[in-house]
Amino acid sequence: MAASDPDHPPGEHVVSTLRLTDVPATAAALTGVREQLTIWAVTSGLGDDQVDDVGLATYEAMANIVDHAYDHPGGVFDLHACRHDDQVTVTVTDHGRWKSREREAESRRGRGLLIIERTTREFELSPRAGGTTVCMGWSIPVDETNSGPATH
């Protein structure tokens, strides 16, 4: 991805990206996406605990799509993960509408957004008429000996 990419301001150093589009919004698809994201996160410079946090938070965002975004089969979502400078950002976007749940189900569930909030440095939920975007961010640890990202 070039620095002239419209997703990133000019002059911002983009190191690596993962972009998955039109992922089926099914529980079966989530494991494979989480595995791809984890492999990408390991190479991005995050620490082991942060890699786990990226996987968990992103899985929760994707699970919310499966549970809430579509009233019918065939829905999809997009995932974009990017390392730029000392930050990793993961964005998950659906193209559906939030569907309601039974009250009984709400009493046993509903902690996904709290998990995302607690495992990220930055978190933004942006609902809109054509879908919902969850943007999550983590700082890359700096190796104090050479003032660059920590290496593993």
MODELLER restraints for C-alpha pairs under 7 A, 6 or more apart:
rsr = mdl.restraints
at = mdl.atoms
rsr.add(forms.Gaussian(group=physical.xy_distance, feature=features.Distance(at['CA:1:A'], at['CA:14:A']), mean=6.96, stdev=0.5))
rsr.add(forms.Gaussian(group=physical.xy_distance, feature=features.Distance(at['CA:3:A'], at['CA:10:A']), mean=5.66, stdev=0.5))
rsr.add(forms.Gaussian(group=physical.xy_distance, feature=features.Distance(at['CA:3:A'], at['CA:11:A']), mean=6.27, stdev=0.5))
rsr.add(forms.Gaussian(group=physical.xy_distance, feature=features.Distance(at['CA:3:A'], at['CA:12:A']), mean=6.09, stdev=0.5))
rsr.add(forms.Gaussian(group=physical.xy_distance, feature=features.Distance(at['CA:3:A'], at['CA:13:A']), mean=6.36, stdev=0.5))
rsr.add(forms.Gaussian(group=physical.xy_distance, feature=features.Distance(at['CA:3:A'], at['CA:14:A']), mean=6.32, stdev=0.5))
rsr.add(forms.Gaussian(group=physical.xy_distance, feature=features.Distance(at['CA:4:A'], at['CA:10:A']), mean=5.60, stdev=0.5))
rsr.add(forms.Gaussian(group=physical.xy_distance, feature=features.Distance(at['CA:12:A'], at['CA:84:A']), mean=6.76, stdev=0.5))
rsr.add(forms.Gaussian(group=physical.xy_distance, feature=features.Distance(at['CA:12:A'], at['CA:85:A']), mean=6.94, stdev=0.5))
rsr.add(forms.Gaussian(group=physical.xy_distance, feature=features.Distance(at['CA:13:A'], at['CA:84:A']), mean=5.48, stdev=0.5))
rsr.add(forms.Gaussian(group=physical.xy_distance, feature=features.Distance(at['CA:13:A'], at['CA:85:A']), mean=5.45, stdev=0.5))
rsr.add(forms.Gaussian(group=physical.xy_distance, feature=features.Distance(at['CA:14:A'], at['CA:83:A']), mean=6.02, stdev=0.5))
rsr.add(forms.Gaussian(group=physical.xy_distance, feature=features.Distance(at['CA:14:A'], at['CA:84:A']), mean=4.26, stdev=0.5))
rsr.add(forms.Gaussian(group=physical.xy_distance, feature=features.Distance(at['CA:14:A'], at['CA:85:A']), mean=6.48, stdev=0.5))
rsr.add(forms.Gaussian(group=physical.xy_distance, feature=features.Distance(at['CA:15:A'], at['CA:83:A']), mean=5.53, stdev=0.5))
rsr.add(forms.Gaussian(group=physical.xy_distance, feature=features.Distance(at['CA:15:A'], at['CA:84:A']), mean=5.73, stdev=0.5))
rsr.add(forms.Gaussian(group=physical.xy_distance, feature=features.Distance(at['CA:16:A'], at['CA:82:A']), mean=5.85, stdev=0.5))
rsr.add(forms.Gaussian(group=physical.xy_distance, feature=features.Distance(at['CA:16:A'], at['CA:83:A']), mean=5.40, stdev=0.5))
rsr.add(forms.Gaussian(group=physical.xy_distance, feature=features.Distance(at['CA:17:A'], at['CA:81:A']), mean=5.43, stdev=0.5))
rsr.add(forms.Gaussian(group=physical.xy_distance, feature=features.Distance(at['CA:17:A'], at['CA:82:A']), mean=4.31, stdev=0.5))
rsr.add(forms.Gaussian(group=physical.xy_distance, feature=features.Distance(at['CA:17:A'], at['CA:83:A']), mean=6.36, stdev=0.5))
rsr.add(forms.Gaussian(group=physical.xy_distance, feature=features.Distance(at['CA:18:A'], at['CA:80:A']), mean=5.72, stdev=0.5))
rsr.add(forms.Gaussian(group=physical.xy_distance, feature=features.Distance(at['CA:18:A'], at['CA:81:A']), mean=4.95, stdev=0.5))
rsr.add(forms.Gaussian(group=physical.xy_distance, feature=features.Distance(at['CA:18:A'], at['CA:82:A']), mean=6.44, stdev=0.5))
rsr.add(forms.Gaussian(group=physical.xy_distance, feature=features.Distance(at['CA:19:A'], at['CA:79:A']), mean=5.77, stdev=0.5))
rsr.add(forms.Gaussian(group=physical.xy_distance, feature=features.Distance(at['CA:19:A'], at['CA:80:A']), mean=4.49, stdev=0.5))
rsr.add(forms.Gaussian(group=physical.xy_distance, feature=features.Distance(at['CA:19:A'], at['CA:81:A']), mean=6.36, stdev=0.5))
rsr.add(forms.Gaussian(group=physical.xy_distance, feature=features.Distance(at['CA:20:A'], at['CA:78:A']), mean=5.62, stdev=0.5))
rsr.add(forms.Gaussian(group=physical.xy_distance, feature=features.Distance(at['CA:20:A'], at['CA:79:A']), mean=5.10, stdev=0.5))
rsr.add(forms.Gaussian(group=physical.xy_distance, feature=features.Distance(at['CA:20:A'], at['CA:80:A']), mean=6.42, stdev=0.5))
rsr.add(forms.Gaussian(group=physical.xy_distance, feature=features.Distance(at['CA:21:A'], at['CA:77:A']), mean=6.54, stdev=0.5))
rsr.add(forms.Gaussian(group=physical.xy_distance, feature=features.Distance(at['CA:21:A'], at['CA:78:A']), mean=4.38, stdev=0.5))
rsr.add(forms.Gaussian(group=physical.xy_distance, feature=features.Distance(at['CA:21:A'], at['CA:79:A']), mean=6.42, stdev=0.5))
rsr.add(forms.Gaussian(group=physical.xy_distance, feature=features.Distance(at['CA:22:A'], at['CA:76:A']), mean=5.00, stdev=0.5))
rsr.add(forms.Gaussian(group=physical.xy_distance, feature=features.Distance(at['CA:22:A'], at['CA:77:A']), mean=5.37, stdev=0.5))
rsr.add(forms.Gaussian(group=physical.xy_distance, feature=features.Distance(at['CA:22:A'], at['CA:78:A']), mean=5.71, stdev=0.5))
rsr.add(forms.Gaussian(group=physical.xy_distance, feature=features.Distance(at['CA:23:A'], at['CA:76:A']), mean=5.10, stdev=0.5))
rsr.add(forms.Gaussian(group=physical.xy_distance, feature=features.Distance(at['CA:23:A'], at['CA:77:A']), mean=5.21, stdev=0.5))
rsr.add(forms.Gaussian(group=physical.xy_distance, feature=features.Distance(at['CA:23:A'], at['CA:78:A']), mean=6.19, stdev=0.5))
rsr.add(forms.Gaussian(group=physical.xy_distance, feature=features.Distance(at['CA:24:A'], at['CA:74:A']), mean=6.82, stdev=0.5))
rsr.add(forms.Gaussian(group=physical.xy_distance, feature=features.Distance(at['CA:24:A'], at['CA:75:A']), mean=6.16, stdev=0.5))
rsr.add(forms.Gaussian(group=physical.xy_distance, feature=features.Distance(at['CA:24:A'], at['CA:76:A']), mean=4.53, stdev=0.5))
rsr.add(forms.Gaussian(group=physical.xy_distance, feature=features.Distance(at['CA:24:A'], at['CA:77:A']), mean=6.66, stdev=0.5))
rsr.add(forms.Gaussian(group=physical.xy_distance, feature=features.Distance(at['CA:25:A'], at['CA:65:A']), mean=6.62, stdev=0.5))
rsr.add(forms.Gaussian(group=physical.xy_distance, feature=features.Distance(at['CA:25:A'], at['CA:66:A']), mean=5.13, stdev=0.5))
rsr.add(forms.Gaussian(group=physical.xy_distance, feature=features.Distance(at['CA:25:A'], at['CA:75:A']), mean=5.32, stdev=0.5))
rsr.add(forms.Gaussian(group=physical.xy_distance, feature=features.Distance(at['CA:25:A'], at['CA:76:A']), mean=4.80, stdev=0.5))
rsr.add(forms.Gaussian(group=physical.xy_distance, feature=features.Distance(at['CA:25:A'], at['CA:77:A']), mean=6.25, stdev=0.5))
rsr.add(forms.Gaussian(group=physical.xy_distance, feature=features.Distance(at['CA:26:A'], at['CA:66:A']), mean=5.64, stdev=0.5))
rsr.add(forms.Gaussian(group=physical.xy_distance, feature=features.Distance(at['CA:27:A'], at['CA:66:A']), mean=6.52, stdev=0.5))
rsr.add(forms.Gaussian(group=physical.xy_distance, feature=features.Distance(at['CA:30:A'], at['CA:62:A']), mean=6.98, stdev=0.5))
rsr.add(forms.Gaussian(group=physical.xy_distance, feature=features.Distance(at['CA:34:A'], at['CA:55:A']), mean=6.02, stdev=0.5))
rsr.add(forms.Gaussian(group=physical.xy_distance, feature=features.Distance(at['CA:34:A'], at['CA:59:A']), mean=6.47, stdev=0.5))
rsr.add(forms.Gaussian(group=physical.xy_distance, feature=features.Distance(at['CA:37:A'], at['CA:55:A']), mean=6.88, stdev=0.5))
rsr.add(forms.Gaussian(group=physical.xy_distance, feature=features.Distance(at['CA:38:A'], at['CA:51:A']), mean=6.45, stdev=0.5))
rsr.add(forms.Gaussian(group=physical.xy_distance, feature=features.Distance(at['CA:38:A'], at['CA:55:A']), mean=6.00, stdev=0.5))
rsr.add(forms.Gaussian(group=physical.xy_distance, feature=features.Distance(at['CA:41:A'], at['CA:51:A']), mean=5.74, stdev=0.5))
rsr.add(forms.Gaussian(group=physical.xy_distance, feature=features.Distance(at['CA:42:A'], at['CA:51:A']), mean=6.30, stdev=0.5))
rsr.add(forms.Gaussian(group=physical.xy_distance, feature=features.Distance(at['CA:44:A'], at['CA:83:A']), mean=6.42, stdev=0.5))
rsr.add(forms.Gaussian(group=physical.xy_distance, feature=features.Distance(at['CA:45:A'], at['CA:140:A']), mean=6.21, stdev=0.5))
rsr.add(forms.Gaussian(group=physical.xy_distance, feature=features.Distance(at['CA:45:A'], at['CA:149:A']), mean=6.30, stdev=0.5))
rsr.add(forms.Gaussian(group=physical.xy_distance, feature=features.Distance(at['CA:45:A'], at['CA:150:A']), mean=6.33, stdev=0.5))
rsr.add(forms.Gaussian(group=physical.xy_distance, feature=features.Distance(at['CA:45:A'], at['CA:151:A']), mean=6.28, stdev=0.5))
rsr.add(forms.Gaussian(group=physical.xy_distance, feature=features.Distance(at['CA:46:A'], at['CA:140:A']), mean=5.28, stdev=0.5))
rsr.add(forms.Gaussian(group=physical.xy_distance, feature=features.Distance(at['CA:46:A'], at['CA:141:A']), mean=6.56, stdev=0.5))
rsr.add(forms.Gaussian(group=physical.xy_distance, feature=features.Distance(at['CA:47:A'], at['CA:141:A']), mean=6.93, stdev=0.5))
rsr.add(forms.Gaussian(group=physical.xy_distance, feature=features.Distance(at['CA:53:A'], at['CA:119:A']), mean=5.44, stdev=0.5))
rsr.add(forms.Gaussian(group=physical.xy_distance, feature=features.Distance(at['CA:57:A'], at['CA:115:A']), mean=6.50, stdev=0.5))
rsr.add(forms.Gaussian(group=physical.xy_distance, feature=features.Distance(at['CA:57:A'], at['CA:116:A']), mean=4.58, stdev=0.5))
rsr.add(forms.Gaussian(group=physical.xy_distance, feature=features.Distance(at['CA:57:A'], at['CA:119:A']), mean=6.39, stdev=0.5))
rsr.add(forms.Gaussian(group=physical.xy_distance, feature=features.Distance(at['CA:60:A'], at['CA:112:A']), mean=5.30, stdev=0.5))
rsr.add(forms.Gaussian(group=physical.xy_distance, feature=features.Distance(at['CA:60:A'], at['CA:116:A']), mean=6.87, stdev=0.5))
rsr.add(forms.Gaussian(group=physical.xy_distance, feature=features.Distance(at['CA:61:A'], at['CA:92:A']), mean=6.91, stdev=0.5))
rsr.add(forms.Gaussian(group=physical.xy_distance, feature=features.Distance(at['CA:61:A'], at['CA:134:A']), mean=6.87, stdev=0.5))
rsr.add(forms.Gaussian(group=physical.xy_distance, feature=features.Distance(at['CA:65:A'], at['CA:94:A']), mean=6.61, stdev=0.5))
rsr.add(forms.Gaussian(group=physical.xy_distance, feature=features.Distance(at['CA:68:A'], at['CA:98:A']), mean=5.08, stdev=0.5))
rsr.add(forms.Gaussian(group=physical.xy_distance, feature=features.Distance(at['CA:68:A'], at['CA:99:A']), mean=4.96, stdev=0.5))
rsr.add(forms.Gaussian(group=physical.xy_distance, feature=features.Distance(at['CA:69:A'], at['CA:94:A']), mean=6.92, stdev=0.5))
rsr.add(forms.Gaussian(group=physical.xy_distance, feature=features.Distance(at['CA:69:A'], at['CA:96:A']), mean=4.78, stdev=0.5))
rsr.add(forms.Gaussian(group=physical.xy_distance, feature=features.Distance(at['CA:69:A'], at['CA:97:A']), mean=4.89, stdev=0.5))
rsr.add(forms.Gaussian(group=physical.xy_distance, feature=features.Distance(at['CA:69:A'], at['CA:98:A']), mean=4.62, stdev=0.5))
rsr.add(forms.Gaussian(group=physical.xy_distance, feature=features.Distance(at['CA:69:A'], at['CA:99:A']), mean=6.03, stdev=0.5))
rsr.add(forms.Gaussian(group=physical.xy_distance, feature=features.Distance(at['CA:70:A'], at['CA:96:A']), mean=5.31, stdev=0.5))
rsr.add(forms.Gaussian(group=physical.xy_distance, feature=features.Distance(at['CA:70:A'], at['CA:97:A']), mean=6.03, stdev=0.5))
rsr.add(forms.Gaussian(group=physical.xy_distance, feature=features.Distance(at['CA:70:A'], at['CA:98:A']), mean=6.92, stdev=0.5))
rsr.add(forms.Gaussian(group=physical.xy_distance, feature=features.Distance(at['CA:70:A'], at['CA:99:A']), mean=6.63, stdev=0.5))
rsr.add(forms.Gaussian(group=physical.xy_distance, feature=features.Distance(at['CA:71:A'], at['CA:99:A']), mean=6.46, stdev=0.5))
rsr.add(forms.Gaussian(group=physical.xy_distance, feature=features.Distance(at['CA:76:A'], at['CA:94:A']), mean=6.41, stdev=0.5))
rsr.add(forms.Gaussian(group=physical.xy_distance, feature=features.Distance(at['CA:76:A'], at['CA:95:A']), mean=6.98, stdev=0.5))
rsr.add(forms.Gaussian(group=physical.xy_distance, feature=features.Distance(at['CA:77:A'], at['CA:92:A']), mean=7.00, stdev=0.5))
rsr.add(forms.Gaussian(group=physical.xy_distance, feature=features.Distance(at['CA:77:A'], at['CA:93:A']), mean=5.51, stdev=0.5))
rsr.add(forms.Gaussian(group=physical.xy_distance, feature=features.Distance(at['CA:77:A'], at['CA:94:A']), mean=4.38, stdev=0.5))
rsr.add(forms.Gaussian(group=physical.xy_distance, feature=features.Distance(at['CA:77:A'], at['CA:95:A']), mean=6.67, stdev=0.5))
rsr.add(forms.Gaussian(group=physical.xy_distance, feature=features.Distance(at['CA:78:A'], at['CA:92:A']), mean=5.71, stdev=0.5))
rsr.add(forms.Gaussian(group=physical.xy_distance, feature=features.Distance(at['CA:78:A'], at['CA:93:A']), mean=5.21, stdev=0.5))
rsr.add(forms.Gaussian(group=physical.xy_distance, feature=features.Distance(at['CA:78:A'], at['CA:94:A']), mean=6.52, stdev=0.5))
rsr.add(forms.Gaussian(group=physical.xy_distance, feature=features.Distance(at['CA:79:A'], at['CA:91:A']), mean=5.68, stdev=0.5))
rsr.add(forms.Gaussian(group=physical.xy_distance, feature=features.Distance(at['CA:79:A'], at['CA:92:A']), mean=4.58, stdev=0.5))
rsr.add(forms.Gaussian(group=physical.xy_distance, feature=features.Distance(at['CA:79:A'], at['CA:93:A']), mean=6.55, stdev=0.5))
rsr.add(forms.Gaussian(group=physical.xy_distance, feature=features.Distance(at['CA:80:A'], at['CA:90:A']), mean=5.65, stdev=0.5))
rsr.add(forms.Gaussian(group=physical.xy_distance, feature=features.Distance(at['CA:80:A'], at['CA:91:A']), mean=5.16, stdev=0.5))
rsr.add(forms.Gaussian(group=physical.xy_distance, feature=features.Distance(at['CA:80:A'], at['CA:92:A']), mean=6.59, stdev=0.5))
rsr.add(forms.Gaussian(group=physical.xy_distance, feature=features.Distance(at['CA:81:A'], at['CA:89:A']), mean=5.63, stdev=0.5))
rsr.add(forms.Gaussian(group=physical.xy_distance, feature=features.Distance(at['CA:81:A'], at['CA:90:A']), mean=4.24, stdev=0.5))
rsr.add(forms.Gaussian(group=physical.xy_distance, feature=features.Distance(at['CA:81:A'], at['CA:91:A']), mean=6.36, stdev=0.5))
rsr.add(forms.Gaussian(group=physical.xy_distance, feature=features.Distance(at['CA:82:A'], at['CA:88:A']), mean=5.65, stdev=0.5))
rsr.add(forms.Gaussian(group=physical.xy_distance, feature=features.Distance(at['CA:82:A'], at['CA:89:A']), mean=5.32, stdev=0.5))
rsr.add(forms.Gaussian(group=physical.xy_distance, feature=features.Distance(at['CA:82:A'], at['CA:90:A']), mean=6.47, stdev=0.5))
rsr.add(forms.Gaussian(group=physical.xy_distance, feature=features.Distance(at['CA:83:A'], at['CA:89:A']), mean=6.44, stdev=0.5))
rsr.add(forms.Gaussian(group=physical.xy_distance, feature=features.Distance(at['CA:86:A'], at['CA:139:A']), mean=5.87, stdev=0.5))
rsr.add(forms.Gaussian(group=physical.xy_distance, feature=features.Distance(at['CA:86:A'], at['CA:140:A']), mean=5.09, stdev=0.5))
rsr.add(forms.Gaussian(group=physical.xy_distance, feature=features.Distance(at['CA:87:A'], at['CA:137:A']), mean=6.84, stdev=0.5))
rsr.add(forms.Gaussian(group=physical.xy_distance, feature=features.Distance(at['CA:87:A'], at['CA:138:A']), mean=5.77, stdev=0.5))
rsr.add(forms.Gaussian(group=physical.xy_distance, feature=features.Distance(at['CA:87:A'], at['CA:139:A']), mean=4.56, stdev=0.5))
rsr.add(forms.Gaussian(group=physical.xy_distance, feature=features.Distance(at['CA:87:A'], at['CA:140:A']), mean=5.57, stdev=0.5))
rsr.add(forms.Gaussian(group=physical.xy_distance, feature=features.Distance(at['CA:88:A'], at['CA:137:A']), mean=5.59, stdev=0.5))
rsr.add(forms.Gaussian(group=physical.xy_distance, feature=features.Distance(at['CA:88:A'], at['CA:138:A']), mean=5.21, stdev=0.5))
rsr.add(forms.Gaussian(group=physical.xy_distance, feature=features.Distance(at['CA:88:A'], at['CA:139:A']), mean=6.25, stdev=0.5))
rsr.add(forms.Gaussian(group=physical.xy_distance, feature=features.Distance(at['CA:88:A'], at['CA:140:A']), mean=6.89, stdev=0.5))
rsr.add(forms.Gaussian(group=physical.xy_distance, feature=features.Distance(at['CA:89:A'], at['CA:136:A']), mean=5.62, stdev=0.5))
rsr.add(forms.Gaussian(group=physical.xy_distance, feature=features.Distance(at['CA:89:A'], at['CA:137:A']), mean=4.38, stdev=0.5))
rsr.add(forms.Gaussian(group=physical.xy_distance, feature=features.Distance(at['CA:89:A'], at['CA:138:A']), mean=6.52, stdev=0.5))
rsr.add(forms.Gaussian(group=physical.xy_distance, feature=features.Distance(at['CA:90:A'], at['CA:135:A']), mean=5.88, stdev=0.5))
rsr.add(forms.Gaussian(group=physical.xy_distance, feature=features.Distance(at['CA:90:A'], at['CA:136:A']), mean=5.25, stdev=0.5))
rsr.add(forms.Gaussian(group=physical.xy_distance, feature=features.Distance(at['CA:90:A'], at['CA:137:A']), mean=6.39, stdev=0.5))
rsr.add(forms.Gaussian(group=physical.xy_distance, feature=features.Distance(at['CA:91:A'], at['CA:133:A']), mean=6.80, stdev=0.5))
rsr.add(forms.Gaussian(group=physical.xy_distance, feature=features.Distance(at['CA:91:A'], at['CA:134:A']), mean=5.60, stdev=0.5))
rsr.add(forms.Gaussian(group=physical.xy_distance, feature=features.Distance(at['CA:91:A'], at['CA:135:A']), mean=4.37, stdev=0.5))
rsr.add(forms.Gaussian(group=physical.xy_distance, feature=features.Distance(at['CA:91:A'], at['CA:136:A']), mean=6.27, stdev=0.5))
rsr.add(forms.Gaussian(group=physical.xy_distance, feature=features.Distance(at['CA:92:A'], at['CA:133:A']), mean=5.68, stdev=0.5))
rsr.add(forms.Gaussian(group=physical.xy_distance, feature=features.Distance(at['CA:92:A'], at['CA:134:A']), mean=5.26, stdev=0.5))
rsr.add(forms.Gaussian(group=physical.xy_distance, feature=features.Distance(at['CA:92:A'], at['CA:135:A']), mean=6.58, stdev=0.5))
rsr.add(forms.Gaussian(group=physical.xy_distance, feature=features.Distance(at['CA:93:A'], at['CA:132:A']), mean=5.69, stdev=0.5))
rsr.add(forms.Gaussian(group=physical.xy_distance, feature=features.Distance(at['CA:93:A'], at['CA:133:A']), mean=4.29, stdev=0.5))
rsr.add(forms.Gaussian(group=physical.xy_distance, feature=features.Distance(at['CA:93:A'], at['CA:134:A']), mean=6.42, stdev=0.5))
rsr.add(forms.Gaussian(group=physical.xy_distance, feature=features.Distance(at['CA:94:A'], at['CA:131:A']), mean=5.13, stdev=0.5))
rsr.add(forms.Gaussian(group=physical.xy_distance, feature=features.Distance(at['CA:94:A'], at['CA:132:A']), mean=5.49, stdev=0.5))
rsr.add(forms.Gaussian(group=physical.xy_distance, feature=features.Distance(at['CA:94:A'], at['CA:133:A']), mean=6.58, stdev=0.5))
rsr.add(forms.Gaussian(group=physical.xy_distance, feature=features.Distance(at['CA:95:A'], at['CA:130:A']), mean=5.40, stdev=0.5))
rsr.add(forms.Gaussian(group=physical.xy_distance, feature=features.Distance(at['CA:95:A'], at['CA:131:A']), mean=4.06, stdev=0.5))
rsr.add(forms.Gaussian(group=physical.xy_distance, feature=features.Distance(at['CA:95:A'], at['CA:132:A']), mean=6.81, stdev=0.5))
rsr.add(forms.Gaussian(group=physical.xy_distance, feature=features.Distance(at['CA:96:A'], at['CA:130:A']), mean=6.19, stdev=0.5))
rsr.add(forms.Gaussian(group=physical.xy_distance, feature=features.Distance(at['CA:96:A'], at['CA:131:A']), mean=4.71, stdev=0.5))
rsr.add(forms.Gaussian(group=physical.xy_distance, feature=features.Distance(at['CA:97:A'], at['CA:131:A']), mean=5.74, stdev=0.5))
rsr.add(forms.Gaussian(group=physical.xy_distance, feature=features.Distance(at['CA:117:A'], at['CA:123:A']), mean=6.05, stdev=0.5))
rsr.add(forms.Gaussian(group=physical.xy_distance, feature=features.Distance(at['CA:120:A'], at['CA:136:A']), mean=6.22, stdev=0.5))
rsr.add(forms.Gaussian(group=physical.xy_distance, feature=features.Distance(at['CA:120:A'], at['CA:137:A']), mean=5.92, stdev=0.5))
rsr.add(forms.Gaussian(group=physical.xy_distance, feature=features.Distance(at['CA:120:A'], at['CA:138:A']), mean=5.89, stdev=0.5))
rsr.add(forms.Gaussian(group=physical.xy_distance, feature=features.Distance(at['CA:121:A'], at['CA:137:A']), mean=5.63, stdev=0.5))
rsr.add(forms.Gaussian(group=physical.xy_distance, feature=features.Distance(at['CA:121:A'], at['CA:138:A']), mean=5.11, stdev=0.5))
rsr.add(forms.Gaussian(group=physical.xy_distance, feature=features.Distance(at['CA:122:A'], at['CA:136:A']), mean=5.51, stdev=0.5))
rsr.add(forms.Gaussian(group=physical.xy_distance, feature=features.Distance(at['CA:122:A'], at['CA:137:A']), mean=4.75, stdev=0.5))
rsr.add(forms.Gaussian(group=physical.xy_distance, feature=features.Distance(at['CA:122:A'], at['CA:138:A']), mean=6.71, stdev=0.5))
rsr.add(forms.Gaussian(group=physical.xy_distance, feature=features.Distance(at['CA:123:A'], at['CA:135:A']), mean=5.70, stdev=0.5))
rsr.add(forms.Gaussian(group=physical.xy_distance, feature=features.Distance(at['CA:123:A'], at['CA:136:A']), mean=4.53, stdev=0.5))
rsr.add(forms.Gaussian(group=physical.xy_distance, feature=features.Distance(at['CA:123:A'], at['CA:137:A']), mean=6.44, stdev=0.5))
rsr.add(forms.Gaussian(group=physical.xy_distance, feature=features.Distance(at['CA:124:A'], at['CA:134:A']), mean=5.81, stdev=0.5))
rsr.add(forms.Gaussian(group=physical.xy_distance, feature=features.Distance(at['CA:124:A'], at['CA:135:A']), mean=5.15, stdev=0.5))
rsr.add(forms.Gaussian(group=physical.xy_distance, feature=features.Distance(at['CA:124:A'], at['CA:136:A']), mean=6.56, stdev=0.5))
rsr.add(forms.Gaussian(group=physical.xy_distance, feature=features.Distance(at['CA:125:A'], at['CA:133:A']), mean=5.97, stdev=0.5))
rsr.add(forms.Gaussian(group=physical.xy_distance, feature=features.Distance(at['CA:125:A'], at['CA:134:A']), mean=4.67, stdev=0.5))
rsr.add(forms.Gaussian(group=physical.xy_distance, feature=features.Distance(at['CA:125:A'], at['CA:135:A']), mean=6.53, stdev=0.5))
rsr.add(forms.Gaussian(group=physical.xy_distance, feature=features.Distance(at['CA:126:A'], at['CA:132:A']), mean=5.61, stdev=0.5))
rsr.add(forms.Gaussian(group=physical.xy_distance, feature=features.Distance(at['CA:126:A'], at['CA:133:A']), mean=5.06, stdev=0.5))
rsr.add(forms.Gaussian(group=physical.xy_distance, feature=features.Distance(at['CA:126:A'], at['CA:134:A']), mean=6.32, stdev=0.5))
rsr.add(forms.Gaussian(group=physical.xy_distance, feature=features.Distance(at['CA:127:A'], at['CA:133:A']), mean=6.33, stdev=0.5))
rsr.add(forms.Gaussian(group=physical.xy_distance, feature=features.Distance(at['CA:140:A'], at['CA:149:A']), mean=6.32, stdev=0.5))
rsr.add(forms.Gaussian(group=physical.xy_distance, feature=features.Distance(at['CA:141:A'], at['CA:149:A']), mean=5.79, stdev=0.5))
rsr.add(forms.Gaussian(group=physical.xy_distance, feature=features.Distance(at['CA:141:A'], at['CA:150:A']), mean=5.76, stdev=0.5))
rsr.add(forms.Gaussian(group=physical.xy_distance, feature=features.Distance(at['CA:142:A'], at['CA:148:A']), mean=5.40, stdev=0.5))
rsr.add(forms.Gaussian(group=physical.xy_distance, feature=features.Distance(at['CA:142:A'], at['CA:149:A']), mean=4.39, stdev=0.5))
rsr.add(forms.Gaussian(group=physical.xy_distance, feature=features.Distance(at['CA:142:A'], at['CA:150:A']), mean=5.21, stdev=0.5))
rsr.add(forms.Gaussian(group=physical.xy_distance, feature=features.Distance(at['CA:143:A'], at['CA:149:A']), mean=5.42, stdev=0.5))
rsr.add(forms.Gaussian(group=physical.xy_distance, feature=features.Distance(at['CA:143:A'], at['CA:150:A']), mean=4.35, stdev=0.5))
